[in-house]
Amino acid sequence: METIHIPAEAVRIISTSSKGDQSKWRVSDQWVKQNTRGYEGQAEVLASLVLTHSTLPEKDYVKYYPCEIVLPDGERSIGCYSHDFRGKLQEVTLERLFEANFTSSDSILNDKSLSTGEKFEQIMQQVQDFTGLDVRVDIARLLAFDALILNEDRHTNNILFLYNPVEKSWQLAPIFDNGLSLLSDEKDYAPGKPLTILKRKVKAKPFNSSFSKQHALYTEAAFIHKQRLLETIESSTIDFGRAKQVLLSQLNNPSFKHLFIEGSETND
């Protein structure tokens, strides 16, 4: 595991999630994140490992790596790091995109008269109107991935777009920030309790609290090489802790069979 020393001049950035704050630092071109509620770093690394065994090109997701963090005062902790993907592009979250156009996603997401699919379509149409991008398949695939890893933090500030002010063009940012997945929050999902019970407690975001209803939005081609992923997990020297158990349980759930490329789901 790599050790990253946080320079005294590095500014601690408090990143806010639906579960509270997490400390992170920008060190050169790296973003370093500290575990706060459990094993977010291990979950982040394992989630990105899933994506490296998918059909997505590398530019479409962020790779995370485990690390030990050494603070200027000598305090040590565990976390993960990634490389900055933004370059000179401007970050605009889904929520800020709506706000910049003098509206809010709340009126759609909180409308109980709308089905999950109707909420999804209305939000996606608004995004297309604002940016010219049709990201329906990309976001539906993201939600299917979230269901597989039990990501409970895909709120509207965790779906990101990048704006090029020179070319005045938009693009969907790579998949990032998957730390609150795989039951990594040990404060809410206590170690030692059966996974079957804990998994039922996890709620999805943003279109429905049900993972199954959100991942049903994805009806395109399978995109995960399951068998290759299993082989990599088993040969990895990284201690993923409970995150590994949770992912293996999810990979063996028949509900996700349509996500796995034919022939990659054998030898269960």
C-alpha positions in Angstrom: 0.0 0.0 0.0 1.3 3.4 -1.0 2.0 5.9 1.8 1.1 9.6 1.1 2.4 12.3 3.3 0.2 15.3 3.4 2.3 18.5 3.2 1.8 21.1 6.0 0.7 23.6 3.4 -2.0 21.3 1.9 -5.5 22.6 2.6 -7.9 20.1 4.2 -11.1 20.1 2.1 -14.3 18.9 3.7 -16.3 17.0 1.2 -19.9 16.7 2.2 -21.9 13.5 1.4 -25.4 12.5 2.4 -23.8 10.8 5.5 -21.7 13.7 6.6 -18.2 15.1 6.1 -15.1 13.5 4.8 -11.6 15.0 4.7 -9.6 15.1 1.5 -6.5 16.9 0.2 -5.2 17.9 -3.2 -1.5 16.7 -3.3 0.1 17.5 -6.7 -2.3 15.9 -9.2 -3.8 13.5 -6.6 -7.0 13.7 -4.6 -6.4 11.9 -1.3 -9.5 10.9 0.8 -9.5 9.7 4.4 -11.8 7.0 5.8 -14.4 8.6 8.0 -17.3 6.2 8.7 -15.6 2.8 8.0 -13.9 1.4 5.0 -14.9 4.0 2.3 -11.4 3.8 0.7 -11.5 0.0 0.3 -15.0 0.3 -1.2 -13.9 3.0 -3.5 -10.9 0.9 -4.8 -13.1 -2.2 -5.2 -15.8 -0.3 -7.0 -13.3 1.1 -9.5 -11.9 -2.5 -9.9 -15.4 -3.5 -11.1 -15.3 -0.8 -13.7 -11.8 -1.8 -15.0 -13.5 -5.1 -15.8 -16.2 -3.5 -17.8 -16.6 -2.4 -21.4 -16.4 1.2 -20.4 -13.3 3.0 -21.8 -10.8 4.2 -19.1 -11.8 7.8 -19.6 -15.3 7.0 -18.4 -14.4 6.2 -14.8 -11.9 7.2 -12.1 -9.4 4.7 -10.8 -8.9 4.7 -7.1 -5.9 3.2 -5.2 -5.5 2.3 -1.5 -3.1 4.3 0.6 -2.0 5.1 4.1 -2.3 8.8 4.9 0.3 10.5 7.1 -0.7 13.9 8.3 1.8 16.7 9.1 1.5 16.0 12.9 2.4 12.3 12.3 -1.2 10.9 12.6 -1.8 8.0 10.3 -5.0 6.8 8.8 -6.3 4.7 5.8 -7.9 6.0 2.7 -7.6 6.1 -1.0 -6.4 8.4 -3.8 -7.1 9.1 -7.4 -5.7 11.4 -10.1 -7.4 14.6 -11.0 -9.6 14.1 -14.1 -10.8 17.7 -14.6 -7.8 19.4 -16.2 -9.0 22.9 -17.2 -12.6 21.9 -17.5 -15.2 23.4 -15.1 -17.2 21.1 -12.8 -21.0 21.4 -12.8 -23.0 19.0 -10.7 -26.4 17.9 -11.9 -28.0 20.0 -9.2 -25.9 23.1 -10.1 -26.8 22.6 -13.7 -30.5 22.9 -12.8 -29.8 25.9 -10.5 -27.8 27.7 -13.3 -31.0 27.4 -15.4 -33.1 28.8 -12.6 -34.8 25.7 -11.6 -34.4 22.6 -9.4 -34.5 18.9 -9.7 -36.6 18.7 -6.5 -39.9 19.5 -8.3 -39.4 16.4 -10.4 -37.7 14.0 -7.9 -40.2 14.8 -5.1 -43.3 14.4 -7.3 -45.0 11.3 -6.0 -47.3 11.2 -9.0 -44.4 10.3 -11.3 -43.0 6.8 -11.7 -39.3 6.2 -11.5 -39.1 6.0 -15.3 -41.0 9.3 -15.7 -38.7 11.1 -13.2 -35.7 9.8 -15.0 -37.0 10.8 -18.5 -37.9 14.3 -17.3 -34.5 14.9 -15.7 -32.7 13.5 -18.7 -34.7 15.7 -21.1 -33.8 18.8 -19.0 -30.2 17.9 -19.1 -30.4 17.5 -22.9 -32.1 20.9 -23.1 -29.4 22.5 -21.0 -26.3 20.9 -22.5 -27.2 19.2 -25.7 -26.1 15.9 -24.3 -28.3 12.7 -24.4 -26.9 10.8 -21.4 -29.8 8.5 -20.8 -27.9 5.3 -21.5 -24.9 6.5 -19.5 -26.9 7.5 -16.4 -29.0 4.3 -16.6 -25.9 2.2 -16.7 -24.5 4.2 -13.8 -27.6 3.4 -11.7 -27.3 -0.3 -12.6 -23.7 -0.1 -11.4 -24.8 1.7 -8.2 -27.3 -1.1 -7.6 -24.6 -3.7 -8.0 -22.3 -2.0 -5.5 -25.1 -0.7 -3.2 -24.0 2.9 -3.6 -26.2 4.9 -1.3 -24.7 8.3 -2.2 -25.6 9.0 -5.8 -27.4 12.2 -5.0 -27.7 15.0 -7.6 -24.4 16.5 -6.5 -22.7 13.2 -7.3 -23.6 13.2 -10.9 -21.1 15.5 -12.6 -20.7 17.3 -15.9 -17.7 19.1 -17.3 -17.8 22.3 -19.2 -15.2 23.6 -21.6 -15.4 27.4 -21.5 -13.2 27.8 -24.6 -15.2 25.4 -26.9 -18.4 26.0 -25.0 -19.0 22.3 -24.9 -20.3 19.8 -22.3 -19.4 16.3 -21.4 -20.4 13.8 -18.8 -17.7 13.4 -16.1 -16.2 10.0 -15.5 -17.8 7.8 -12.8 -16.4 8.9 -9.4 -17.0 9.0 -5.7 -18.3 5.5 -4.9 -17.0 5.3 -1.3 -20.4 5.0 0.4 -21.0 1.6 -1.2 -20.6 -2.1 -0.3 -21.8 -1.4 3.3 -18.7 0.7 4.0 -20.5 2.8 6.6 -19.8 0.7 9.7 -21.7 3.2 11.8 -25.0 2.4 10.0 -24.1 -1.2 9.0 -22.5 -2.7 12.0 -19.8 -5.4 11.5 -20.8 -8.9 12.4 -24.5 -8.6 11.3 -25.7 -10.8 8.5 -25.2 -9.3 5.1 -28.8 -10.3 4.0 -30.2 -8.1 6.8 -27.8 -5.2 6.2 -28.3 -5.1 2.5 -32.1 -4.6 2.9 -31.4 -1.4 4.9 -29.6 0.4 2.1 -31.5 3.0 0.1 -30.8 4.2 -3.4 -30.7 7.7 -4.9 -31.8 9.9 -6.7 -34.8 8.7 -8.6 -36.1 6.1 -6.2 -35.0 4.6 -2.9 -35.3 1.2 -4.4 -32.2 -0.1 -6.2 -34.2 -2.6 -8.2 -36.4 0.1 -9.6 -33.5 2.3 -10.6 -31.4 -0.5 -12.1 -34.5 -1.6 -14.1 -34.0 1.6 -16.1 -30.9 0.0 -17.8 -32.0 -2.2 -20.7 -28.9 -2.0 -22.9 -26.1 -4.5 -23.4 -24.3 -6.3 -20.6 -21.1 -4.5 -19.7 -19.3 -6.4 -16.9 -16.8 -9.2 -17.4 -17.8 -11.1 -14.3 -15.4 -14.0 -14.5 -12.4 -11.8 -15.1 -13.4 -9.7 -12.2 -13.8 -12.6 -9.9 -10.3 -13.9 -10.8 -8.8 -10.5 -10.2 -10.5 -10.2 -6.8 -9.3 -13.6 -5.7 -5.7 -12.9 -6.8 -5.5 -9.4 -5.4 -3.2 -8.8 -2.4 -5.4 -5.8 -1.3 -7.3 -6.4 2.0 -10.8 -5.3 1.0 -12.3 -6.6 4.2 -16.1 -6.8 4.2 -16.3 -4.9 1.0 -15.1 -8.1 -0.8 -17.8 -10.3 0.9 -20.5 -7.8 -0.1 -19.5 -7.6 -3.7 -19.2 -11.4 -4.1 -22.7 -11.6 -2.7 -24.0 -9.1 -5.2 -22.2 -10.8 -8.1 -24.0 -14.0 -7.3 -27.4 -12.3 -7.1 -29.5 -13.4 -10.2 -31.1 -10.0 -10.4 -27.8 -8.7 -11.9 -27.3 -11.4 -14.5 -28.2 -9.1 -17.4 -25.2 -6.9 -16.5 -22.7 -9.7 -17.1 -21.3 -10.4 -20.5 -22.3 -13.9 -21.8 -19.8 -16.5 -20.7 -18.4 -14.3 -17.9 -20.9 -15.5 -15.3 -19.9 -19.1 -15.3 -18.3 -21.0 -12.4 -20.4 -19.3 -9.8 
